Amino acid sequence: MANQKNNKIVIASDQEIAHLNETLKNIDSDIAMGMSYVKRIQGITFNELQKRFRGLSGETLKKYMQQSYLSMRPIHFVAAYSWVTMVPSTSFYYGLKVKEQFRGMDDSAIKALIYIGRLSSKQFNSILDVVYMLLDNDSKQSFLIFKNNVKDNFYSKKEYDQLFPPSVLDLQAFAIDYYRSVAIMMKRFRLENGISPNIMARVLGLSKYQYDVLENERKTVPFSISIGARVRLGFNTNSHADFTSEMKQFYAFHQLRRYQHYRDILIVEAFRRLNLHQKHEVIQLISQLSIKEYNFKLT
C-alpha cells in the first residue's frame, strides 16, 4: 500500500510496517539493556531504584531490567522509569538499530541525554552556550535559528526545576492516569487525521480488539513500549509527548516530557554539529555538572 498523506502525518506503507516489525522485534530486551545502561551510568543502586516505586515488587523490577526476561516491558513503567531517572525515554534506545531513526542520535548524543535531565535550567542553558562558542560562524547562526524555533514550539513558562518526580512514585496510580491520557489522545489523533481504527491497529502492531482497549479511557491495560516507537515512526510524527497531555494527577510528568523533548532535540542537533573531540569535552562537562547537581539534591 502506498503511503497515505494528510496535513499532519504520513502513514507507513505495508513495506515500512514490515520493516518496523523487524526493527522492533527485540525491543523489550533492548529497552531492558537501555534501562540498565542508564542505571549504571547514573550510578544508581538497585535498592535505591526500588525505593522510588510504590506498587512494584523488587522481583518484578529485576525482571524488567533483565534482557533474558521475555515478557513485555509496559510502556507506563518505562515512562515512570524515565521520570524517576530524569532521562528522556529516547535514551533507552541505546544499542537499538532504531536509534538512527530518532533524529540521527549517535552514541555520544544518547550518553549526553542520560546526564542532562539532572541539570537545572541555568546549567542546561550554560551547556548550550558552550556548544555555541565551539561552532564556526555559519553553524552558530543556523544553530541559533534552530534553537529559537524549537523554543517557540516546545518551551513553556513552567520551571523545569519544579518537575522532578515525587520521592516515591505510586506506579498503579501513575498507570491509571497515563493510560487514560493515552486513550483520550490516541482517539483524538485518529479522528483529527481521519485514520480508521483498523489502520491504527495495523501500524501499532495490535489487533482491532487490542486497539479498541487502548482507546478505552475506563480501562487500565498495560501495553508494550513498542507502541510509543510505532506512533512516532509509523506516522512520521516528531514526538509522542502530547499523548500524556491529559494526565491529571501526574500532569508534571507531561510538562517534563515537553522539556525533555526540548532538550532532546537541542542536544541531538548540537552534537550533530560537533566533532568527536568536542563531543567528548562537552559530555565530560555535562557529566560533572550532573553528578554535582544530583549530590546537591540528595543533601
C-alpha positions in Angstrom: 0.0 0.0 0.0 1.3 3.4 -0.9 1.9 6.0 1.8 -1.3 7.8 2.8 -0.8 11.5 3.4 -2.7 14.3 5.1 -1.8 17.7 6.5 -0.1 16.4 9.6 1.2 12.8 9.3 2.4 10.2 6.8 1.0 6.7 7.4 3.6 3.9 6.9 3.2 1.6 4.0 2.9 -2.2 4.3 6.6 -2.4 3.5 7.5 0.2 6.1 5.4 -1.6 8.7 7.2 -4.9 7.9 10.5 -3.0 8.4 9.1 -1.7 11.7 8.2 -5.2 12.8 11.7 -6.4 12.1 13.4 -3.4 13.7 11.3 -3.6 16.9 11.1 -7.4 17.3 13.6 -7.4 20.2 12.5 -4.0 21.7 11.7 -5.3 25.1 15.1 -6.9 25.7 16.8 -3.9 24.1 14.9 -1.5 26.3 16.0 -3.5 29.3 19.6 -3.1 28.2 19.0 0.6 27.8 17.4 1.0 31.3 20.3 -1.0 32.8 22.8 1.2 30.9 21.1 4.4 32.3 21.2 2.9 35.8 24.9 2.1 35.5 25.9 5.4 34.0 24.0 7.4 36.7 25.4 5.2 39.5 22.0 4.2 40.9 21.9 1.0 43.0 19.1 -1.4 42.7 17.9 -0.8 46.2 17.8 3.0 45.6 15.8 2.4 42.5 13.4 0.0 44.1 12.6 2.5 46.9 11.5 5.1 44.3 8.4 3.0 43.3 5.3 2.0 45.3 3.3 -1.0 44.0 6.2 -2.7 42.2 7.9 -5.7 43.7 11.7 -6.0 43.7 11.3 -9.2 41.8 9.3 -7.6 39.0 11.7 -4.7 38.8 14.6 -7.1 38.4 12.8 -9.0 35.6 12.1 -5.7 33.8 15.8 -4.9 33.9 17.0 -8.3 32.6 17.4 -8.9 28.9 16.6 -12.6 29.3 13.1 -11.8 30.6 10.9 -12.4 27.5 7.7 -10.7 28.5 7.0 -7.1 27.6 8.0 -4.0 29.5 4.8 -2.0 29.9 5.1 1.5 28.4 3.8 3.1 31.6 6.6 1.5 33.6 9.2 2.8 31.1 7.6 6.2 31.3 7.8 6.1 35.1 11.4 4.9 35.0 12.1 7.8 32.6 10.7 10.2 35.2 12.5 8.7 38.2 15.8 8.9 36.4 15.0 12.2 34.7 16.1 10.7 31.4 14.1 11.1 28.1 12.7 7.8 27.0 14.5 8.0 23.7 17.8 7.4 25.7 16.6 3.9 26.4 17.1 3.1 22.7 20.8 2.7 23.3 22.1 -0.2 21.3 19.0 -0.3 19.1 19.0 -0.1 15.3 16.0 2.2 15.7 18.2 4.9 17.3 19.3 6.2 13.9 15.7 6.9 13.1 15.3 9.1 16.2 16.7 12.2 14.7 20.0 10.5 13.9 21.1 10.0 17.5 24.6 8.7 17.8 26.1 7.1 21.0 27.6 10.4 22.2 24.2 12.2 22.0 22.5 9.3 23.8 25.1 9.5 26.6 24.6 13.2 26.9 20.8 12.7 27.2 21.4 10.4 30.1 23.0 13.2 32.1 21.2 16.4 31.1 17.9 15.5 32.9 19.6 16.2 36.2 20.8 19.7 35.2 18.9 22.8 36.3 17.6 25.1 33.6 20.5 27.5 34.2 23.1 24.7 33.8 21.5 23.4 30.6 21.5 26.8 29.1 25.2 27.2 30.0 25.9 23.9 28.1 24.2 25.3 25.0 26.3 28.5 25.4 29.4 26.3 25.5 28.3 24.4 22.3 27.6 27.7 20.6 31.1 29.0 21.3 32.6 25.9 19.8 30.8 26.3 16.4 32.1 28.2 13.4 30.2 31.4 12.4 27.9 29.7 9.9 27.0 26.9 12.3 26.4 29.5 15.1 23.9 31.3 13.0 22.0 28.2 11.9 22.0 26.7 15.4 20.7 29.9 16.9 17.8 29.9 14.5 17.1 26.3 15.2 17.2 26.8 18.9 14.8 29.7 18.8 12.3 27.8 16.6 12.4 24.8 18.9 11.9 27.0 21.9 8.8 28.7 20.4 7.3 25.2 19.7 8.1 23.3 22.9 9.2 25.6 25.7 6.7 26.7 28.4 6.9 29.1 31.3 6.7 26.3 33.9 10.1 25.9 35.5 11.9 22.6 34.7 13.3 22.6 38.2 9.8 22.1 39.7 9.1 19.0 37.6 11.1 16.4 39.4 9.2 13.2 40.4 7.9 12.5 43.9 10.3 10.8 46.2 8.2 7.6 45.9 6.1 7.2 42.8 2.8 5.2 43.1 3.1 3.1 39.9 -0.6 1.9 39.9 -1.9 5.5 40.2 0.6 6.6 37.6 -0.6 3.8 35.2 -4.3 4.7 35.6 -3.5 8.4 34.8 -1.1 7.5 32.0 -3.4 5.1 30.0 -6.4 7.3 30.5 -4.5 10.2 28.8 -3.2 7.9 26.0 -6.7 6.7 25.3 -8.1 10.2 25.0 -5.2 11.5 22.9 -5.0 8.4 20.7 -8.6 8.7 19.7 -8.2 12.4 19.1 -5.1 11.8 17.0 -7.0 9.2 14.9 -10.1 11.4 14.4 -8.1 14.6 13.6 -6.1 12.7 11.0 -9.0 10.7 9.5 -7.4 7.3 10.3 -9.6 4.2 10.7 -9.2 2.0 13.8 -8.1 -0.8 11.6 -5.2 1.2 10.2 -4.2 2.4 13.7 -4.2 -1.1 14.9 -2.1 -2.3 11.9 0.6 0.4 12.3 0.7 -0.1 16.1 1.1 -3.9 15.7 -2.2 -4.6 17.6 -5.3 -6.5 16.9 -8.5 -4.5 16.4 -9.7 -5.6 19.8 -6.5 -4.5 21.5 -6.6 -1.1 19.8 -10.2 -0.6 21.0 -9.0 -1.3 24.5 -6.2 1.2 24.1 -8.8 3.9 23.2 -11.0 3.0 26.2 -10.2 5.5 28.9 -12.0 3.5 31.5 -9.6 0.5 31.2 -6.1 0.3 32.5 -4.4 -2.4 30.5 -0.6 -2.5 30.1 0.8 -2.1 26.6 4.2 -2.7 25.2 6.8 0.1 24.9 6.7 -0.6 21.2 3.6 1.4 20.7 5.5 4.6 21.5 8.1 3.9 18.8 5.4 2.9 16.4 3.4 6.1 16.8 6.5 8.1 16.2 7.9 6.1 13.3 4.7 4.7 11.8 3.1 8.1 11.4 6.2 10.1 11.0 5.5 12.4 14.0 8.1 14.4 15.7 7.2 13.3 19.2 4.6 11.2 21.1 4.9 13.6 24.1 1.4 15.0 23.5 -0.2 11.7 24.3 0.4 12.4 28.0 -1.3 15.9 27.9 -4.5 14.7 29.5 -2.8 13.3 32.6 -4.3 14.9 35.7 -2.7 13.5 38.9 0.7 13.5 37.4 0.5 16.4 35.0 4.0 17.4 36.0 5.2 14.3 34.1 3.7 15.6 30.9 5.3 19.0 31.4 8.6 17.3 32.0 8.2 15.3 28.8 7.9 18.5 26.8 11.0 19.9 28.4 12.8 16.6 27.8 11.7 16.7 24.2 13.0 20.3 24.0 16.4 19.2 25.5 16.4 16.1 23.4 16.1 18.0 20.1 18.6 20.7 21.0 21.3 18.3 22.3 21.0 16.0 19.3 21.2 18.9 16.9 24.1 20.5 18.8 26.1 17.2 18.8 25.4 16.8 15.1 27.5 19.9 14.6 30.4 19.0 16.9 33.5 16.9 16.0 34.4 13.8 18.1 36.8 15.7 20.3 34.3 18.5 21.0 31.6 15.9 21.8 33.9 14.2 24.3 34.7 17.5 26.1 31.0 18.6 26.3 30.0 15.2 27.6 32.6 15.4 30.3 31.3 18.8 31.3 27.7 17.6 31.4 28.7 14.6 33.4 30.5 16.6 36.1 27.6 19.1 36.4 25.1 16.3 36.6 26.9 14.5 39.4 27.3 17.7 41.4 23.6 18.6 40.9 22.4 15.2 41.9 24.6 15.1 45.0 23.3 18.6 45.9 19.7 17.4 45.7 20.4 14.5 48.0 21.9 16.7 50.7 
